Amino acid sequence: MIDAIFRDMTERDTHRIAALEKLCFRTPWTEASIRGELHNRLAHYQVAEYQKEIVAYAGMWVFLGEAHITNVAVAPEYRRQGLGRAIMLHMMRTALSYKANAMTLEVRETNLAAQALYFALGFTKAGARKGYYSDTGEAAWILWNTDLAATIDTQPAE
């Protein structure tokens, strides 16, 4: 596991995050969209820094006791080193700090690596959104974790 430092996203981070989006996704968010999240009172975005470089980030909206993950990205060269798990656990703890004990997200039906991570973190499939991804027409699986506190309690120490 990389010894990354997690912190709140700032305006100065948006250029690097937009670059990560382009590396990680077929339909990346624009830098303007990412910057706009800084002004969304429901939004909470975190970055993971390693050796003073942003190597991952995640965002969520928190409302009505629930957290909705909007983005999770790990730079390709830092994947399969526990960073995705670490940032998701960090987001779960952050959600709990904002009084949300449930979390939802959408994941591509073909993204088996992400699905394996989410299932290991207590998410279950609650449905699908057909044609959700406009670039491929594939479905998104809707996943839920309805007890973040229990998930955090059952995870091995980092």
C-alpha positions in Angstrom: 0.0 0.0 0.0 1.2 3.4 -0.9 1.5 5.8 2.0 -0.7 8.5 0.5 -1.9 11.6 2.3 -5.6 12.4 2.0 -6.8 16.0 2.0 -9.7 18.2 0.8 -9.6 19.2 -2.9 -8.7 22.8 -3.6 -9.0 25.0 -6.7 -5.3 24.5 -7.4 -5.9 20.8 -7.7 -8.5 21.0 -10.5 -6.0 20.9 -13.4 -4.3 17.7 -12.2 -7.7 16.1 -11.4 -8.9 17.0 -14.9 -5.7 15.3 -16.2 -6.5 12.2 -14.1 -10.0 12.2 -15.5 -8.6 12.1 -19.1 -6.3 9.2 -18.1 -8.9 7.2 -16.4 -12.3 7.7 -18.2 -13.7 7.6 -21.7 -15.9 10.5 -21.0 -14.0 12.6 -18.5 -15.4 15.5 -16.5 -14.0 18.9 -17.6 -11.9 21.0 -15.4 -14.7 23.5 -15.2 -17.1 20.8 -14.0 -14.6 19.7 -11.3 -14.0 23.4 -10.3 -17.8 23.8 -10.0 -18.0 21.1 -7.4 -15.9 23.3 -5.1 -19.0 25.6 -4.9 -21.6 22.8 -4.4 -22.5 22.7 -0.7 -23.4 19.0 -1.0 -20.1 18.0 -2.6 -17.0 16.7 -0.7 -13.9 15.9 -2.8 -10.7 14.4 -1.5 -7.3 13.9 -3.1 -4.6 11.4 -2.4 -1.1 12.8 -2.6 2.0 10.7 -2.8 5.4 12.3 -3.0 3.7 15.7 -3.5 1.7 14.5 -6.5 -2.0 13.9 -6.7 -2.3 10.2 -7.6 -6.0 9.6 -6.9 -9.1 11.5 -6.0 -12.8 10.8 -5.1 -15.9 12.9 -4.7 -19.3 12.5 -3.3 -22.5 14.4 -2.6 -23.9 14.0 0.9 -27.6 14.7 1.6 -30.5 13.2 3.6 -28.2 10.8 5.5 -26.8 9.3 2.3 -23.6 9.7 0.3 -23.5 9.4 -3.5 -20.0 8.8 -4.9 -19.7 10.9 -8.0 -16.1 10.1 -9.0 -13.2 7.8 -8.1 -10.0 7.8 -10.0 -6.6 6.3 -9.4 -3.7 7.1 -11.8 -2.9 4.0 -13.8 0.6 3.6 -12.5 -0.7 3.5 -8.9 -3.4 0.9 -9.4 -3.4 -2.5 -7.7 -1.5 -1.1 -4.7 -4.4 -0.6 -2.3 -5.0 3.0 -3.1 -8.6 2.5 -4.4 -9.5 0.7 -1.3 -7.8 3.3 0.9 -9.6 6.3 -0.8 -13.0 4.5 -0.6 -12.5 3.8 3.1 -11.5 7.5 3.6 -14.7 8.6 1.7 -16.7 6.3 3.9 -15.2 7.8 7.1 -15.8 11.3 5.6 -19.4 10.4 4.9 -19.9 9.2 8.5 -18.5 12.5 9.7 -21.3 14.3 7.7 -23.9 12.0 9.4 -24.4 9.7 6.3 -24.4 6.0 7.1 -25.3 4.8 3.6 -23.5 5.2 0.4 -24.4 4.6 -3.3 -22.5 4.7 -6.6 -22.8 3.6 -10.2 -20.2 1.3 -11.8 -19.9 0.1 -15.4 -21.2 -3.4 -15.8 -17.9 -4.3 -17.4 -15.6 -2.8 -14.7 -15.0 -6.0 -12.8 -12.0 -4.7 -10.9 -14.0 -1.8 -9.4 -17.0 -4.1 -8.7 -14.7 -6.5 -6.8 -13.4 -3.6 -4.7 -16.9 -2.3 -3.9 -18.3 -5.8 -3.1 -15.3 -6.3 -0.7 -16.3 -3.0 1.0 -19.8 -4.1 1.7 -21.7 -2.8 -1.3 -24.4 -4.9 -2.9 -26.1 -4.6 -6.3 -29.5 -2.9 -6.0 -30.3 -2.5 -9.7 -29.0 -1.3 -13.1 -29.4 1.7 -15.3 -29.6 0.5 -18.9 -27.6 2.6 -21.4 -26.2 4.8 -18.6 -22.8 5.3 -20.3 -23.4 7.2 -23.6 -19.9 6.3 -24.9 -20.6 2.5 -25.1 -24.3 2.2 -24.3 -23.5 -0.2 -21.5 -25.4 -0.3 -18.2 -24.3 1.0 -14.9 -24.8 -1.2 -11.8 -26.3 0.7 -8.9 -24.5 -0.4 -5.7 -25.4 0.4 -2.1 -23.7 0.0 1.2 -26.4 0.6 3.9 -24.1 0.4 6.9 -20.9 2.3 6.5 -20.1 2.1 10.2 -20.2 -1.7 10.2 -18.0 -1.8 7.1 -15.4 0.4 8.7 -15.5 -1.7 11.8 -14.8 -4.9 9.9 -12.0 -3.6 7.7 -8.4 -4.6 8.6 -6.2 -1.7 9.9 -4.3 0.2 7.3 
